[in-house]
Amino acid sequence: MSAVFKPYEDRADGQPNAENAASVIDIRGLSLTFETNDGPVHALSNIDLDVKRGEFVSFIGPSGCGKTTLLRVIADLEQPTGGSITVNGVSPEEARQARAYGYVFQAAALYPWRTIARNVALPLEIMGLPKAERERRIADNLALVNLAGFEKKYPWQLSGGMQQRASIARALAVEPELLLMDEPFGALDEIVRDHLNEQLLKLWAKTQKTVVFVTHSIPEAVFLSTKIVVMSPRPGRVTDIIDCGFPRDRTLDIRETPEFLEVAARVRNGLRAGHSYED
Ligand SMILES: Nc1ncnc2c1ncn2[C@@H]1O[C@H](COP(=O)(O)OP(=O)(O)OP(=O)(O)O)[C@@H](O)[C@H]1O
């Protein structure tokens, strides 16, 4: 086995000890069936997953395999029809009420009539935070995503990548422990995506957040993750969970290494095995 797959407790690079760290998300035998006019849609079947504090976990799988549905269950936006789930040791509903997570969507979803600072401010206003605290969080989080100086711009004055960084700042400003990201860079070109992947990794190392990230991209999943959850459709199942222990300060160069290509090949094989070519 290559060094890449070393358990965290053997590592000297400061990564969390994944075995002993607290569970942020604990999912057991979880299923979700949507009842539709055309009959039941089995979106998720018998999912088991444990996400530890400080991990970066990616869900990868073909369209319709239930990645977004699983993320929405964690966020209490969908209700499972079977099995159990806890987030920070409590139900997803309680975790949502405690603002345990920030959610970043594929589209930046910024309000065009609000400046960047006022977009980041919105959830803080809803929380009823005092002005001084709101301003501290806006400044800190815009600096964290390298958008200091853009406070007074409107979303349409920023590139797509900058808008997505602003939506990440908005999610972080709530100071959640957990960041849920649904294909946040899916609509961006590859060079911008590479750049944002590097920035996200630095942000993750700096903030020590737990991240759950949905993607279609094998290189993105391997580059970013400590754990890759490979899913297959109809019904959505977990077909493989791959530990991926690259150092936190990795750069894009690692994509050329044999270790990286080895993990990518395992992800690709997992995707192929679960893929149906019927449609
Ligand atoms: N509200 C809903 N009602 C009925 N079916 C739904 C609903 N939401 C999702 N589905 C179905 O559940 C399955 C999983 O959908 P989901 O969006 O989670 O997949 P995904 O892996 O995120 O896909 P993509 O990569 O295309 O975003 C699909 O078959 C989808 O059509």
Ligand as a Chemical Component Dictionary entry (heavy atoms), coordinates in Angstrom:
data_LIG
# 
_chem_comp.id                   LIG 
_chem_comp.type                 NON-POLYMER 
_chem_comp.pdbx_formal_charge   0 
_chem_comp.three_letter_code    LIG 
# 
loop_
_chem_comp_atom.comp_id 
_chem_comp_atom.atom_id 
_chem_comp_atom.alt_atom_id 
_chem_comp_atom.type_symbol 
_chem_comp_atom.charge 
_chem_comp_atom.model_Cartn_x 
_chem_comp_atom.model_Cartn_y 
_chem_comp_atom.model_Cartn_z 
_chem_comp_atom.pdbx_ordinal 
LIG N1  N1  N 0 -38.563 16.272 -4.830  1  
LIG C1  C1  C 0 -38.405 15.196 -5.589  2  
LIG N2  N2  N 0 -39.467 14.457 -5.989  3  
LIG C2  C2  C 0 -39.310 13.344 -6.737  4  
LIG N3  N3  N 0 -38.108 12.869 -7.143  5  
LIG C3  C3  C 0 -37.021 13.559 -6.786  6  
LIG C4  C4  C 0 -37.100 14.755 -5.992  7  
LIG N4  N4  N 0 -35.833 15.229 -5.785  8  
LIG C5  C5  C 0 -34.997 14.360 -6.416  9  
LIG N5  N5  N 0 -35.711 13.373 -7.018  10 
LIG C6  C6  C 0 -35.154 12.227 -7.763  11 
LIG O1  O1  O 0 -34.249 11.569 -6.899  12 
LIG C7  C7  C 0 -33.106 11.105 -7.629  13 
LIG C8  C8  C 0 -31.848 11.695 -7.033  14 
LIG O2  O2  O 0 -31.801 13.085 -7.348  15 
LIG P1  P1  P 0 -30.578 14.024 -6.928  16 
LIG O3  O3  O 0 -30.888 15.407 -7.413  17 
LIG O4  O4  O 0 -30.305 13.849 -5.489  18 
LIG O5  O5  O 0 -29.383 13.386 -7.755  19 
LIG P2  P2  P 0 -27.917 13.965 -8.005  20 
LIG O6  O6  O 0 -26.996 12.807 -7.864  21 
LIG O7  O7  O 0 -27.673 15.132 -7.127  22 
LIG O8  O8  O 0 -28.016 14.427 -9.512  23 
LIG P3  P3  P 0 -27.213 15.583 -10.294 24 
LIG O9  O9  O 0 -25.787 15.149 -10.303 25 
LIG O10 O10 O 0 -27.826 15.564 -11.660 26 
LIG O11 O11 O 0 -27.437 16.869 -9.552  27 
LIG C9  C9  C 0 -33.354 11.484 -9.082  28 
LIG O12 O12 O 0 -33.921 10.366 -9.733  29 
LIG C10 C10 C 0 -34.332 12.628 -8.980  30 
LIG O13 O13 O 0 -35.127 12.702 -10.129 31 
# 
loop_
_chem_comp_bond.comp_id 
_chem_comp_bond.atom_id_1 
_chem_comp_bond.atom_id_2 
_chem_comp_bond.value_order 
_chem_comp_bond.pdbx_ordinal 
LIG N1  C1  SING 1  
LIG C1  N2  SING 2  
LIG C1  C4  DOUB 3  
LIG N2  C2  DOUB 4  
LIG C2  N3  SING 5  
LIG N3  C3  DOUB 6  
LIG C3  C4  SING 7  
LIG C3  N5  SING 8  
LIG C4  N4  SING 9  
LIG N4  C5  DOUB 10 
LIG C5  N5  SING 11 
LIG N5  C6  SING 12 
LIG C6  O1  SING 13 
LIG C6  C10 SING 14 
LIG O1  C7  SING 15 
LIG C7  C8  SING 16 
LIG C7  C9  SING 17 
LIG C8  O2  SING 18 
LIG O2  P1  SING 19 
LIG P1  O3  DOUB 20 
LIG P1  O4  SING 21 
LIG P1  O5  SING 22 
LIG O5  P2  SING 23 
LIG P2  O6  DOUB 24 
LIG P2  O7  SING 25 
LIG P2  O8  SING 26 
LIG O8  P3  SING 27 
LIG P3  O9  DOUB 28 
LIG P3  O10 SING 29 
LIG P3  O11 SING 30 
LIG C9  O12 SING 31 
LIG C9  C10 SING 32 
LIG C10 O13 SING 33 
# 
